[in-house]
Structures are given as C-alpha cells and as structure tokens.
Amino acid sequence: MEKMEKIELQFFADAGTVVNGTEGYVNAGTGSTAGFDGDKTLAPELKAFYDTELLENARSELFYAQFAKRQALPANHHGSVEWRKWNTFERAAKLTEGVIPTGQKFGVTTVTGSVDQYGTYTAITDKLELRAYDDVILGATEEMGASAAETQEKLIRDALLMGTNVLYCDNIDKTSGQVKSTPASCAAMGAADADGWALLTPAMINKAVTIMKKNRVPRINGRYYAVVHPSVAHDLRECEGWIEAHKYAAPEELFNGEIGELHGVRFIENVFAPVLGGDSYQNKAGGVSYATYFFGKDSFGIIDPEGGALEMIIHDKGEIGGPLNQFSTIGYKFETNGATILYPERLLRVMSTSSFSAVDEIN
C-alpha cells in the first residue's frame, strides 16, 4: 500500500520543475516562475500573435489603399520606383491613293514615386506589465494598429488632394431643388439657405460620372468608386434619389466600408475623407468643405517596399528597460510613398459642403 501511494504521488508529479509558460519557466511543484534563458523563449509566439492583431486592426481601417495600383520595391534598391504608361495614338486619317502618310510618334511616359519611413512607439512600465500584462500589450497593439491606419490614410488622401481634376457642387435651393449658381471654387459654395447649398446630390454624382465617362476612365469591376465623409454621406442619404435607389437594393459589398451604389458608383464611407478649411477651402459661409474622391482603375499607385512593410516592434523590459528593467516598448514602423497619381483624368475630386459644415472640424 505504501509503495502504491508513492507510485501515485510520483505519477502526478511528472510535470517536473520546468514547465514552459508565456512569461518564463514555471516550477510545477512550487509555482515559482523564472525568466526565459537567452534564446530559449516563447516570446516569438507572442510577437506573432500581436503582429497579427496589429495588421488586422490596421487593415480594417484602410479605405483608400484598396484602389491603388501596387508596385513592388525590391530590397537593396534605391527608395523609388518608376511607373510607365504608353502614350496614346491619334485617330487614323483618310488615306490618299499612292501617298504614304506620316507616321505617328510613339513613346512612354514615366511617373516616379519614392518612399519615406514612418513610425511611433509607446513605453510601458514594469509595474503596469506586472498588474495586467496581456491586456496592456493587446490594448496598445490595437491602438497602434489604429494609429498606423490613420497615418497611412491621411498620407494617401493628402497626396490625392494634389490632383487637378476638380468638380465643385452646384448651389441648390433645398426647397425647389433648382440650381442657383455654379461655383468655380470652394469660396463660392453655399452652406446656408440664403445662398443655396453645395451638397453632393444624386444629380452631382450623375455629373461626375458623366465627366469620367467622357474621359474614358476605365472602371473597377464594372463600377466607379467614391470615398465619402460621413457628413456628406448623411446628406446624400436624405436625398430622394438615393432613397429610391436603395429601397430594395442590397448589393454585395466588395470593398471595405461600402454603403451603397448610385449611378454606377459604389460609395465607401471613411471618417478620414478630407474635411478642409482655411483660406483655400472654406466655403461661402466660412465653414469647412469636403472632398469626395471618385476613382477609376489604377488612378494612383502605392509602393510595396520589400522589408519595409508595416512591422510590429516589441522590446521586452529585459532588452531595453534600463539598468533596473523598468519598461518595455511597443511600436510600429513602415515605409510608404503615400500615393502617386498615375492617371490624373482617372481621379476626380468633387468638392461639396454639408449640413455639418458649420460644426465639423478640419481633419
């Protein structure tokens, strides 16, 4: 009997004095934990988890990048790439019998983009880690993902603001629906009943689509796409044309953030769509104006640098915490060109006001 008890006790003690844990080695008998020893660590497994959290959280907030033409940049190359596009030919002329016509010149146009590096981090004390390690790291990772997405979104949208293909919304009498004036700048766009309202209406969407068709802008999966601010989308949803078009329609969402389709344009709602003010962009009433980008295929390009993609960086307090291991750091970095406009005619910026123009802040 005594021998059997010894055997049973030994059976339940088989876990041993060294059990691999998430933060170190655990003694199964005493419960004490020792730190990881050199390269014998499970930290890479944790890092992979947090890497995934960062990338997924950032990806869920990216809207503009969905429509970019991607260009790889191999490692060990200069930090720029060149996009090339063939020049188009003129239409054929009537031939004269026996006369050889003059041939057309042919060539290629190049557009160059270069990358810059961006990044940020936060430091967390050892005491905070001790109290709630997993929650703190995960929370910081999620917020870093949001920061990365916001940084990339604003870099893209600000680069696209340089496009010269611009349409200003007509000033409309909200009661009669009649056009009161056709602005040629933000300063002439109305945002009050007395001056009319330069809202993004179904009629203005139809006008934008017509411009793109005239410019023979190729579509994306058979549609044009537009990225719109929530304040502009609010006014659009109030329009009878939008309401009628969406009474029974339930289109399948192909891209992140889609809210609906009208006149062959599928709309993406994005809180980082430009809200603009100051001397260059304030409307007639002194409030902000809004930029809605309409895209055709390959209108702009983004560089994908090998080794420079979004990277999560975690340094444990044992690596970077100073002489007393007092803090860890969590951050990210990436390289990007923001955006490079490839075909100006395929990117149409539609400027409008909103019923929120007087209260929204520049972003």
Protein Blocks (a to p, Z undefined) as FASTA:
>chain_A
ZZmmmmmmmmmmmnojadcdfkbccdfknopacddehjlcfklmmmmmmmmmmmmmmmmm
pmklmmpccddddehiafbdcddddddddddddddehiacdddddddddddddddddddd
ddddfklmmmmmmlmmmmmmmmmmmmmmmmmmmmmmmmmmmpcbdcddddddfknopafb
dcfbfklpccbfklopadddfklmmmmmmmmmmnopaceehiacddddfklmmmmmmpmk
lmmmmmmgccddfbghiabdeehiacdddfkbccdedjklpcfkopacdddddddehkbc
cdddehiaccdddddfklmnojnopaccdddddddehiacfblmlpccdddddfklmmmc
cZZ
